[in-house]
Amino acid sequence: MWYSAIYTKNEEFGRVFAGAFIAGWFTFANVIVYNLFIAVIIENFSVSETIENIGKPGHISSVRNMIKVHALVDGLGLRV
């Protein structure tokens, strides 16, 4: 008699815990996906701004310096 009452209580706790876990997991996953989406959009704005600036006069030297810095940081040994 008392065993059936404990079994029912544990089963309900398991359902509640499973529901809360799944809801928390989906919320956490959505936050990560949204952050990645926003990071890609911000990176695209940065790339498009750089492409626009390359066409302007006097920006060739800044592009060369940027390539040199990236080559040194990446350790590629690229010479410009």
C-alpha positions in Angstrom: 0.0 0.0 0.0 2.6 2.6 1.0 4.9 1.3 -1.9 2.4 2.3 -4.5 2.2 5.8 -3.1 6.0 6.2 -3.2 6.1 4.8 -6.8 3.5 7.2 -8.0 5.3 10.2 -6.4 8.6 9.2 -8.0 7.1 8.7 -11.4 5.5 12.2 -11.3 8.8 13.7 -10.1 10.6 12.0 -13.0 8.1 13.5 -15.5 8.5 17.0 -14.0 12.2 16.7 -13.9 12.3 15.4 -17.5 10.1 18.2 -18.7 12.2 20.9 -16.9 15.4 19.4 -18.3 14.2 19.3 -21.9 12.8 22.9 -21.6 16.1 24.1 -20.1 18.1 22.2 -22.8 16.1 23.8 -25.7 16.4 27.2 -24.1 20.2 26.9 -23.7 20.6 25.6 -27.3 18.5 28.5 -28.7 20.6 31.0 -26.8 23.8 29.5 -28.4 22.3 29.4 -31.9 21.1 33.0 -31.6 24.5 34.1 -30.4 26.2 32.4 -33.4 23.7 33.9 -35.8 24.4 37.4 -34.4 28.2 36.8 -34.5 28.0 35.8 -38.2 26.0 38.9 -39.0 28.5 41.2 -37.2 31.4 39.5 -39.0 29.7 40.0 -42.3 29.3 43.7 -41.6 33.0 43.9 -40.7 34.0 42.1 -44.0 31.8 44.3 -46.1 33.2 47.5 -44.5 36.7 46.3 -45.2 35.8 45.5 -48.9 34.4 49.0 -49.2 37.5 50.6 -47.8 39.8 48.7 -50.1 38.4 50.6 -53.1 39.1 54.0 -51.6 42.4 55.7 -52.4 45.2 55.4 -49.8 43.8 52.2 -48.3 46.2 49.8 -50.1 48.9 50.3 -47.5 46.6 49.6 -44.6 45.5 46.4 -46.4 49.1 45.4 -46.8 49.8 46.1 -43.1 46.7 44.1 -42.1 48.0 41.1 -44.2 51.4 41.4 -42.6 50.0 41.4 -39.1 47.8 38.4 -39.9 50.7 36.5 -41.4 52.8 37.1 -38.4 50.1 36.1 -36.0 49.2 33.0 -37.9 52.9 32.0 -38.3 52.6 31.5 -42.0 55.7 33.4 -42.9 54.0 35.2 -45.8 56.0 38.1 -47.2 54.2 41.1 -48.7 
